[in-house]
Amino acid sequence: MLNRISRELTQRQDRPAARAMLFAAGLTEADLDRPQVGIVSSGFEGNPCNMHLNGLAAAVKESVQSAEMVGFVSNTTGVSDGISMGTAGMRYSLPSRDLIADSIETIASAQHYDGLVTIMGCDKNMPGAMIAMARLDRPALMIYGGTIAPGRHNGDRLDVVSSFEALGRRLAGTITSEEFRRIVRLSCPGAGACGGMFTANTMASVIEVMGMSLPSSSSNPATSTDKVAECERAGAAIRVLLERNLRPSDILTRKAFENAITLAIALGGSTNVVLHLLAIARTLEIDLTLDDFQRICDRTPLLADFRPSGPYVMEDLHAIGGMPAVIRMLLDEGLIHGNCMTVTGGTLAENSTAAPPLSPGQRVIRDVDDPIKGTGHLRILYGNVAEGGAVAKITGKEGEVFEGPARVFDSEAEANRAIGEGCIRKGDVIVIRYEGPRGGPGMPEMLTPTSMIMGSGLGGDVALVTDGRFSGGTHGFVVGHITPEAQEGGLIALIADGDVIRIDAIRNTIDADIPVAEIETRRKRWSAPPLRVTSGALYRYAQTVSPASHGCTTDRPSDA
């Protein structure tokens, strides 16, 4: 019985209206006996990450129909992080993850779909789909829309971060206005998500190693024939899942999350992976904490030299064997668990027997005995600035300890103005606050200030600390996800210009040198500012969101 859920509508005699409407939607009598698969695309025009996804959804539907099932395509929403970056629109990015999860849960539940295939592109689409699939716990798999090709200019390879950094170079006077315009024009050459190991490619990679997408999904480029072939395999794959009743809860185990963290660290992945894995785990009631990230980070080397801190993009990995080759290497080195089930119906180890080895002589992925850094780049910091924890992205290229006077800003916009006007000096620790999940609201990413810092030549000379978060394209000495956030009265709300802040990514600490008595004096004078919004989606989000240390979930906020 493959139509375990849809038969509630198609087989019961007391559901005539449901059958009448399904006939109107094009089903035949024979179709009523077949399983129904919801095919959910986050495709929308106006964003390269998502603009091709509806075409992929059509290919998936054809493969589902070829496997003698019924496929119904629907759409969920999305936010282009790159387009909204640095604007008020960026506050909707992280909340869109929960909106996506809610919308997928809603249509799949209300329409009684037996299985689910989601086709996702940009950053929050993928964890949103994963949260929904975990809630529904029906046979399901995800297809990643794929990575964009790099842009090219004067022999250099470009991506969306190149355009942000070009702004910093233009403001610093190191390139002309015409050069700036050319870089912007050429940075994103077509369809696909941002090419480096930014959040989209990070999440696609960890979802593949967790077993929830088909092998090579994360590394197949957006416009490649391999991506089309992947969509053509989806129908047969989801039928196997239905036949075995193999569900997300069978695949997304504690070991699968450990594999995800290990891969993210080995690849130099985005800090956002911490938020999203915590949120998915909380949905499944798996006890995953910030400390698990640090524990795995301490035993996992940084092996991949991807952008933003290195020269390579995901398309380069595809050329040397793709993600299956990386997973095979990590299995051979004993760094990940091979006995985890996947959507192929086989284990991770069984899938890897068909994977090629990494191409000889390649430098995208280093050998374990020749790492970029002996331990991981994601550091979980604690101290008086972050009693509930913070997340730093330290590859080692920036150094591992930074100490300097605070330059405090109550919004990202204020910080961007100061950076653009040349008001930041070497040695400063830029503090951007009231940009957390509640204070933002929405915990916007800080790619604009970090890129301007890098472009202006200060990347190795300043640090940035925030209760907001960072794009996967961010690099430099940066610390985000400060908990408690400023809106909740965390110490970050009490820091003043000139206070010395010390960040130690060896001891994993972040502290402000403020006497205890002075902290108490400032706390008595402090009161929470009013929220920046008083109605609508962001207001509801601010009322229900859990702290960053719990993944910024909204469906399980009570124990925040």
N, C-alpha and C positions, 0 to 999 in steps of 0.2 A: 504494500500500500504506500504509494508515493505522494498521494494527495491527502495526507493526514489532516491538514488544516483547511484547505479549500473545499473539501467534501462537505464541510458544514454548510456551505452555500450551494454546492452543485448537486449533492446527492439526497438531501433531505426534502421530502415532499412539501413541508411547510415553509419552504423558501422560494416560492414561485417568482416573486418580484426580483430576487437576486438573479435567477436564471434568465428571466426576461431581459434584464438589463445587460447581462453578459452576452446574450444573443445579439442584442443591439450593438454591442462593442465588437462583434465579428466572430464570436465563437460558434462552433458547430456542436451538434449532439455528441460527436466523438470527443471534442475538446473538453466536455464537462467531466470526462473520466480521467483526464490528464492532470498532472501536477501543474500548479501555476507558480511562475517565478517572477518576482518583482525585480525589475532592472532599473536601478536608480542612478541617474546621471547628475553630476553637479555642473553640467555644461551651461555656459551662458556666454553671450557675445561680449566683446570689449575687454577680454583678458586672455593673454596667450596661454596661461595655464589651463584654462577651461574651455576655450573656444572650439576645440575639436572633439570634445567628449561626447556630444550627442551623435556624432558620426560613429564613434566607437560603440556607443550603446546600440545603434542600429545593427552593427556587426554581431554584437552579443545576442541580440534578439533573434537574428537569423540562426545562430548556432543553437540557441535554446529550442527553437522550433524544429531544427533538424534532428535534435535529440528527442523528439516526440513529446515535447512539453509545450505549455503555453507561456509566452513571455509578454509581460506588460511593462512598458517603459514609462517612467515618471521622472520628474526633476526635483531636486532640492536646491536650496539657495547657495550662495557663495559670496566671499569678499575677496577682492584682489588686494593682498597685502602690499604688493609693490606699488600699486596705484594709490592706495589710501595712506601709504607711509608718510608720517610727519603731519598728517591732517587729523581733524576731528573724526573723520571716517575710520581711522585706524582703531578707534575704541570699539568698533563693532566686530573686529576680527576674531578675537578669542571668544566672545559670546556667540559668534556664528557657529562655533563647534557644537554647542549645546542645541542651537536652533536646528542644525543639520540632523543631529541625533534624534531630536524630537520629531522632526518631519518624516524621517525614514521610519521610525517606530510607529508613527501615526498611520501612514499609508499601508505599511505591511500588516499591521494589526487589523485595521478597519477593513482592508480588502481580503484578508485571510490568505496571504501568499504562503506557499509551502516552503519556498526558498528565496534567496536573495543574492543578486549580483550587484555590487556597487561599483561605479566607474568614477573615480575621484582624481582631482588635479592638484589644486593649491593646498597650502599648509593645513588649514583647519578642516578641510573636506575629509581627509583620511581618518584622523582620530574621531571626528564626528560620526563617520560611518562605522568605525570599530565600536564605539560606545553603543550605537544603535544595534549592531549585530550581537553584541554581548547581552543587551537587554532582551532582545527577542529570542535568542538562543535557538534559532532555526538554521538548517543547513545554509551556509553563506560563504561567499568569497569576495575579495576586493580586487579590482583591476586598477592599477595606477595609470593615469593618463600619459605618463612618460615625461622625460626630460627634454628641454629645449636644446638646440644646437648652439654652440658659442658664436657670438658675433666676432667680427674681425676688423681691425683698423691699424694700419701701419705695421703690420706684422704681429700685433698684439691680439690676444684673445680677450673678448669682452663678455660681460654678463650684466645683469641689472645693477649689481653693486658698483660696476664700473661707472655707471652714470651718476650715482650718488657721490662717489669719490671724486669724479671729475668736477662736481660742484665745489668741493673743498679746494681742489687745485686751482679752479678758476678764481675763487675768492682770495686765494693766496697769491694769485698773479703768476702762477707757473705755467699756465696754458692760456691761449687766447680764447675769445668768445666763440670764434668760428670753430676752433678745435673742440671746445666744449659741446657745441651743437652737433658736430660730426659724431662724437662719442655717443651722445644720447640717441642719435638716429640709428646707430649701428649696434647698440648693445643687445637688443632682443630681436633676432632675425625671423622668428616665426612661432609656431605653436609649441607648447611644452612648458613645464614648470622650470623654475630657475635652475641653472645647470650645475652649480657647485654643490658641496655637501651642506646645503642650507636646509631649512626645515622640511620642505616637500620631499627632497631626495632622502633625507634622514628618516622621515616617517615611512616612506615607501620601503626603504631598506629593512627597517625593523619589523614592519608588518610581514615582509617576505620571510625573514628568518623566524618569526613567530608562527609561520605556517598558514597564514590567512590569505595569501595570494599565491598564484602559480609561480614556479621557478622562472627567474629572469624578469618578472613583472617590474621590479624596481629599476632595472638597468636598461630595459628596452626603450630606445628613444621614441618620442611622441609620434614622429612622422615616419617611423621605420616600418618595413614589411613585417618585422618581428612583432611589433605591437599589434598589427592587424591579425597575425597568426595566433597570438595570445587570446584575442577576443574570440577567434573562431574555435578555440579549445574550451572556452568557458562553458558551453552548453553540456558537453560530455562530462566535464568536471563537476558541475552542480548536480547532474543526474547521479553520479557516483555518490556524492554526499547525501542525496535524498535516499538512495537505495540502502546506504549503510546507516542512515539517520545520524550522520556524523556532524556534530554541532559545535559552535564556537567554544562552549564550555569543555568540550573534549580536547580542544586544541590549545586554548589559551590557559595553560597551566602555570604554576609558579616557575617551573623550569623554562617555559617559553618566554616569560618576562626576563628571566636572567639572561637568556640568549639575546633578547632584544637590547638590553643594556650593554652587554659585552660588544655586540656588533656596533652599536652607536658610538661607543668609546673607541673601538679600533678604527672606525672610519672618520673620527673627528667630527661627530655630528653636532647638531644644533642643541642649545640649552633647552629649547622648547620640548625636546623629547622627554625631559623630566616631567614637565607638567602633564603631557599627554599620556605617558605610561602610567603615572599615578592615577589619572582620571579613569583610564580603562580598567586598571586593577580594582579601583574602588567600586566600579560598576559590577565587577565579578565577585566582589567581597574577598579579594586576595590581599593579604597583608603585605603591601609593598610600601616602603618608606624612603625618605631621602637618604637614610643611612645605608640602604641597600646599594644605592648608586655609588656612594663613596667606597664601600667594601669591594664592589666589582671593579671600580676604577683603579683601586690600589693594586689589583692583580692583572690588569689588562693593559697592554702597551698600545700606544697610538701608532698606527701603521700606515694610514692613508694620507696622502699629501694633496688633498683636494682644496679647491678654493672654498672659503675666502683667504686662508692663510697660505695655501700652496698654489701650484699652477694648474692642477688638473680638474676636469669636470666629469660628470657621470658618463658622457659619451665616450670618454677615454676608457672607462672601465668596461663598457659594453664591448669595445674593440679588443680587449685582452681576456675575455672569458666571461664577463658579466658577474652579477651577484652570486650565481651558483658556484663560480670558481672561488670567490672569497669565502663563502660558507664552507666549501670543501676544505680550504686551507685552515680555517678556524677549527673544524672538526678534527683534521689531522693533527693539529697542535694541542688538542684536548682542551680548548678554551670554551667550547659550547657543548650543550647536551645534544646528542644525536638521536635519542629515543623519543623525541617529541613528535606527535602526530601532526600532519599537515592536510591541506585541502586536496592534495592529490590522492589521499587515501593511504599514502605511505608515510614513513617517518622522515625526518630531516636527513638522517644518515642514509636511508634507502634512496631518497631523491638524489643525494650527492654522488651516488655511484655512476650516474649518467652525466655528471658535471665535468667539464674540462678543467685541467689545471690552469692557473694563471700563465699567461704567455711568458716564455723565458726572456730575461733581460728587461722586463717592464719595470718602471719605477713608480707607478701609481700606488701600488700597495707594497710596502716594505716587508722583508722577511722579519719573523719574530725576533731573530737575533741581531737585527739591524733596524730597530724602531726609530721613529722620529723622536719619541719620548718613551721612556721606560714604563711609565704609568700613564693613566688616562688624563685627558685635558679637562674633563668635567670635574669640578671640585665643589664639594658641599661644605660651605663655610658656616661657622658659628662664632658668636661673640656678642658683645653688648649691642652692636649695630643690628645683629640678626639672631636674636635669641631662638627664633623658630626655624632658622636656617636660611641660607641664600645659595645661589648657584652661580659659579664662575666658570668661564671658558678660558682656560690657560693652556696654550699649546706648548709653552716653554720658550717660544720665540719672543715673547713679550717680557721675559723674566718671570720670576715666581714670587717676588716680594715687592710691594710698593708702599711707600709712606709719604704723605704730603698733606698740606692744608686743604680744607674743604672749601669748594666754591658751590654754594647752595642755590638751587633753583626750585621753585614750587610748581613748575610745569616743564614739559619738554620744549614747548614753544619759547619760553624764556631762555632756556639753555641754548637752543638753536640760534637765537638772536645774538647771544654773547659770543658763541663760537664764530659766527659769521662776521661779527664786528672786531674779531681779533682780541677779545678780552680774556682769553684763557692763556695761562702761562705754563711753561714747563714746570713739572712737579705738582701741579694742581690735582686734587681729587674732586672731580665734578660730581655733585650729588643732585640727582633729579628725583623729586618726591611727589607724593599725591598723584601717582600714576599707577597705583596698584589695582588689583581686581575690583575693590570697592571705590577707591579714591579716584581712579581714572575717569569714570568707571571703565572697566574692560581691559586693564593692563596692556596698554599699547606697546608695540615694539619700538625700539630706539635705534633703528638703522640710520636715520638721518643724522643725529649728532655723532654717532660713532664713525660714519663714513666721512663726514665733514672733518672730523679730527684726523682721520687717516690721510685724507686728501690734502689737508693743510700742513702735513709733515710732523704732526705732534703725536702720532700713533704710539711711539715708544716712550713718550715723555709725560703722559697724563693717564690717569685712571678714571673710570666712570662707575658710579654706584647708583642703583635705582631700585625702587620697589615695583617698577615696571618690568618689562622683559626685553629680550633682544631678538632681532631677526637672526636666522641661521647664517645670513650674510655678514653678520658683525664679526669683526676681529679687533684685537687690541686688549688692553688690560681692563676687563669689564666684569662687573658683578651685578646680577639682577635677582629678581624674585625675593627681595628682602622681606622677611617676615619676623615680627608683625609689620605691616605696612604703615605708612604715615597716617592714613585716615583712621587707623585703629589705635593710634597713639604709640607706635613703635618708636624706638630711639631715633630713627631716621627723621622723625618729625621735629626733634629737639636740637639737631645739629645746627651749628651756626658757622658762618664764614670764619675761616681761620682755625677751627678745631682740627687737630691732627688725626688723620685716619690711617691706620695700618692694616694692609691686606697681606696675608701670608698664605700662599697657596701650597706651602710645604707643610705647615702646621694646621692648615685649613681653618684659619681664624680671620675675623674682621672686627676690629675694635676702634672706637673713637676714644681719644685720650681726654676724657672729661671727668672731673672729680664727681664722686657719687653725690655729694651735697649740691653741686651745681646742677646735676641732672634733676634732682628733686625740686630745686628752685624753678628750673625751666618747666618741669612738668606741671607745677601748680599754676603757671601762667598760661599753659597751653589749653586750647579747646579745639575740638574737631571742627574744621570748616564745613559749611553746608556742601552737600553733594552738588556736582556741576550740572546734574539733570534732576528734574522733579517729576518726570513722567516718561512713559514709553518703555521700549525694550531695555535700554541701558539702566533705567531706574529699577526695573524688575530684577535685572541681573545683579545690581548692587545690593539688593535686599536679600538675595538667596545664595550668593556665591561663597564658597569656602575659601580659605587662604591658599596661597600658592603652594605651601608645603603639603597641602592635601589635593593638589591638582586643579584647583579652581572649578570644582564640580558644583552643579546646581541641583542635581537630583538626590544628592546625599549631603546636604549642608548642615544637618542638625548636630553632627558631632565635630563641627569645624572648630 
